[in-house]
Amino acid sequence: MSIRVLHVYRTYFPQTQGGLEEVIRQICLNTRRHDVESRVLCVSPSVEPRVVRRTEAVVYRSKLHAEVASCSISLQMLSMFRRLLKWADVVHYHFPWPFADVLHFAAGVKVPTVLTYHSDIVRQRFLARLYAPLMTRFLNAIDRIVCTSPNYFATSNVLPRFEDRVDIVPIGLDPASYPVAAECEIDAARAEFGEGFFLFVGVLRYYKCLHILLDAIAGAPYRVVIVGSGPTEAELKRQAEDLKLTNVVFAGHVSDQTKVALLALSRGVVFPSYMRSEAFGVTLLEGAMHAKPLISTEVGSGTSHVNVDGETGLVVTPASAKALRQAMDQLHDHPAMADRMGLCARRRFERLFNGGLMGDRYAGIYADLVGLSAA
């Protein structure tokens, strides 16, 4: 029996490119072999076209009308949500997005619900206190809550209150869903960026903590390539100018083929975030999938579930440019060690973070909920 799942989040491809969008894509792709059909409802500044047919799902876009403390609001979305509820067997929310809580209660959702808890609310602490009663009511109304790592569950102030409904399902990626870079593409990337550099990929937001990375690489004998764009881009470029950095490249948004080529050419993936807003780090998974050593910080989130210190890479003191620099120096100066850690990262990826395993777990959750609902 086919199961129809409606994913609800504030943004999605092709309008934006980020780790959470990739997680939704991977869930949709990796549940298809279990006869799960997916749709995605999101907010977008552009709704031309309103419906986008992608490989993994049909995407329905509702017009963005306002943005309050990173919470996207669409006045059209409730009517779209109600129409799509008539199609859905399961609604799958992606948290945090407080507007989804409002949608849920305003639409009077009756079908089973799943929520993937991607992150605690970290930055907007005053608003979080105001939001707490609605959040608690919303989480109490959800049938199953998914946390993406045991590390994050153990250190969250919110999730233990709902322990009886929490499943741990690590994020997984399907290598077949990524392009293979041709030799000409690798050669082009090498000509533009070189090789043996450290690579960061992601949306340039405050919680990525790239200012620490820029401080760390001053005077380093190797390059850092930063792929992505976002709200802090101009500020980071000013910092690089102030530091007179000649060994950092802001590559902006690149194609998937170029990203894969850059992964192949890099010495390792560096991930300086030390805030709990960064709950997992899809870039770390992409690095592990490509057998690259990883550098991350210890903040009690899923990053240390992906990256095991001394095995798959190096886990350093958070918010320390000195510690980050020492880790990069170590991998740069000892390429055999870097290669060995990269192979360990790939083996751990295959064992714990492959997309098929994640798809099996989510499909099982959907099937359980649909079966219980039918009963």
N, C-alpha and C positions, 0 to 999 in steps of 0.2 A: 504494500500500500504506500502510495506517495504521501510524503509529509510536506506541507507548505509552510515555510518559515519566513516571517517578515522581520528583518533587522531594522532597528530604529536607532539612528545616531545623528548628531548635528552636522556631520560632513562626510563626504565620500568622494571616491574617484568619479569622474575625471577632474572635478573642480579642484580638489586638494590632493596632495601626496604626502602621506605620513604613515607612521608605524601602526596606528590604530586602524586606519583604512586598510592597511595590508593584512591585519589580523582578521577583519571582517571578510576580506577577499579570500583568505585561506580557509576560513570556516566554510564559506559557501562552496569553494572548489572541492574541499576534502570531505564534505558530506554528500556530494552528488552521487557517489557510488552506492550510497545507502538509500537512493531514491528520494532524496530531499531536494525540493525545489525552493530556491531562495529569491526573495525580493529585498531591496534596500530602500528605505524611506529616509531622506536627509534634507537638510536645508542648504540652499545654494544662492549666491548673489545673482547667478544667471540661471534662468530656467528655459533657455532655448538650446536644445529641446528639453521639454519637461520630463520626458521618459528616455532614458539611455539604456540600450540593450548591450550588456557586456557579457563576456564569456561566462563569468561566475554567477551573474544575477541580473535581473532587470532593476534599474535604478530609477526611483521616482523622486523628483526634486521639487521642493516647495520653496517659494520665494523668501529670501531673508529680508526681514523688516527692521530688526534691531539686534544689537549685540550689547549685553550688559554683563560686565565682569566675566568675559569669555563665554557667556551663555547665549547661544544663538536663539533668536525668537522669530517664528514665522506665523503670521495671522491666518494663513491659508492652510496650515498643516493639519489642524483638527479635522477638517472636512475630508482631506486626502486620507488621513489615518483611518477615519471611520469607514471609508470606502474599501480600503485595503484589508481592514479587519474581516470583511465579509469573505475574503479570499483565504485568509490565513488560518492554519491549524495551530500555530504557535507564534507568539510575539517574542522576539529576542532583543532586549534592550542592551545598550552599551553605556556603562556608567563611568564617570559622572557627566550628566547633562540634566540639570534640574527641570528644564522645559519638558523633558520626557515624562517626568513625574506628573506634571500638570496634564499632559496629553492622556496619560493612562487613566486618571480619575475622571477627566472631562468626557472621555469617550466611553467610559463604563466598560472596560475590557472584560470579556467573559472567557476568552480562550486561554489555554495555559500559557504561562510566561516564564522566560529564562532571562537572567541578567548576568552579563559578564562584567565583573567588578574590576575595572582596569586600574583605578587609582583612588586613594583617599583624596579629599579636597584639602589642599595644602596652603595655597597662597591667600585665598579670600577668607581669612579666618573669621572676621566679623560677620561677613555675609553667611559663612558656614553656620554660625550660631543661629542666625535667623532662619536658615534653611533646614536646620536639624529636625524640627518636628515633621515637616513634609517628607524629608528623606527617610526618617524612621517609619512613617506610615507607608511610604512607597516600598521600601525593602521588606516590610512585613507582608505586603500584598503580593510579592513575587513568589512563584512556586519553587524555583531553583535558582540559586546564586552560584556563579562560577568565579573562583579566584584563580589567577594564572600561575601562582607559585606557592609552595608551602611557606617560603620565607616571608612573603607579603602577608599571608594570613596570620602568621605568628606575631607579626609586629604591627598589625592594624588595630586601631582603637575601635573600629566599627564592626568588622566581620565576625569576631567571636560572639557577638550578641545574637547572630543568626546561624550559629554553628550547625544546628540540626538540618539546615537546608543548603549548606555550602559544599560544593564539589571542588576539588583541586584539579584543574585541567591546564597543564602548561601549553603555551602557544607553540604551534608547530608550523613548519614550512614545507611545501612540496618542491623539491629541486626542479621537477619537470615544469613547474609553473614559471620558472625564470628562464630568460633567454640564455643561449650559449654565445659568448662573444667570439666572433670570427677573428682570424689572425690579423686581418686588415684593421679591424676595430681596435684590437689590442695595440697594434703598431701606431695607430693614430693617437690613442690615449698616451702611449709612451712618449711620443714626440711632443705632446702638449704638456704632460705632467711629470714625465720622468718615471722612475720606479724606485722601490725601496722606501717609499714615503709611508707615513701613518695616515690612516683614512678615517674621517668622520662623515657619517651620512645621517641626515635628519632635518626636520624643520627647525629653523633657528629661533628657538624660544628661550625664555629666561631660565627654565629648569634644565636645559641642556648644559648650562654652566661652561660655555665655551670661552668665557673670559679667563677662566683658570687655565685652559689649554693654551691660549695665546701668551699668557704670562710664562707658562712652562717652556715654550719653545724658543724663547729669546736666546739667540746665539747658538742654537742647536745645529749640528752638522748635517741635518736631514730636513726634509720637507714634511709639512702637514697639508693634506688636501681636504678642504671642507666642502662637502656636497650638500646643497640645499639652500633654501631661502626662508625668510620669515621675519617676524617683528623685530628681532634684535640685530638684523643684518647690518644696518647702517652704523649702529653703535659699535659692533664688533670690528667693522672696517676702520672706524676712527681709532679704536684701541690699537689695531695693528699698525696704523700710521704713526700714532704716538710712540709706540715701541720700536718703530723703524724696522719692522719685521720684513725680511726679504725671503723667508722660507715658509710662508703660508700662502696658499692659493684658495681663493673663494671661487669655487667652480660654478656656483648657482645650481639651478635645476638641470639635471642631465637625463638622458634617455636611459632606459633599463639596460640596454646593451653597453652603454658607456659605464654605467655603475658596475656591471659585472666585470668589465675590462679593468676598471680601477681596483676592484677587489683582487683580481688576479695579479696586478702589478704591485700591490701594497706589501709592506713589511708586516703590518698588523692593523687591527681596528682599535681606535681609541675612543673611549666613551666617558667623558669627564663628569657627567651628571652626578650630583650628590644630594638631590632632593627626591622626596618620596612621590612627587608627581611623575617621576620616571619609574614606573612600576616593573618594567621588564626589559625593554631595550631590544626591539626587533632587529636593529642594526647589528647587535652582538650575535644574534642567531644567523643573520646573513653572513657575517664573518666566519662563524663556526662552520656553516654549510660549505664555505669555500676554503676550509682548512687553514684559516688564519688565526694566529694568536690574538688574544683579546686583552685589553687594558680597561678596567672599570674601577669604580670606587665602592666601598662598603657602606651601604646605607640601610641594610635590612630589607631590601626589596628583591624582586626577582632577578636583578642583574647578577647577583651572586649565586643564583640557582643555575644560571647559564654559564657563568665564568667561575671556575673553581681555581682559587689561587694556587699557583705553582704547578697546576696540571694543564689547564686549557689556556692559561695566560697569567696575568698578574692583577691582583685586587689591591688597591692602594688606599691610603688614608683620604677621606673625603675633604674637599676644599683645600687641598695642598698642592700648589704648583710644583713644589720641590719633589714631592713623592711621585707626581705624574711624570716629571722630567726624568727621574731616576728609572722609572719603569720603561719609558721609551728608550733611554740610553741603553738599558740592559738588553732589550730585544734588538736594538740596532747593532750593538757591539758583539752580540752572540747569535748569529743567524742560524746556527745548527739548533740551538735551544728554541729559537722562535719557530723553526720548522717542526720540531718535535711537539711543541705545545699546540701548533696548528693542527697536526694530525690527531692529537688527543681531543681537541675541540670538535673536529669532524666526527670522531667516534662517539663522543657524548651526544652530539646532535642526532646522529642516526639512532641512538638508543632511546633518547628521551624527547626529542623535539621534532620528530618527523611529522609532516602534515597528516599522513594517514592515521597515526595514532590519535592525534587531536580530533580528526574527523570521526573516528570510531566512537570516541567518548561523547562528543556532542550529539551524534546521531542516536546514541543510546539514551541520552537525556531526553531528546525530543520524543523518541518512541515511548519511553516510560510515561511522559506527560500526556501524550495523545491517548495511550492505552488507559491511563487512569481517568482521563476526561471522558472517554467513551464508556468506561465502566460506570 
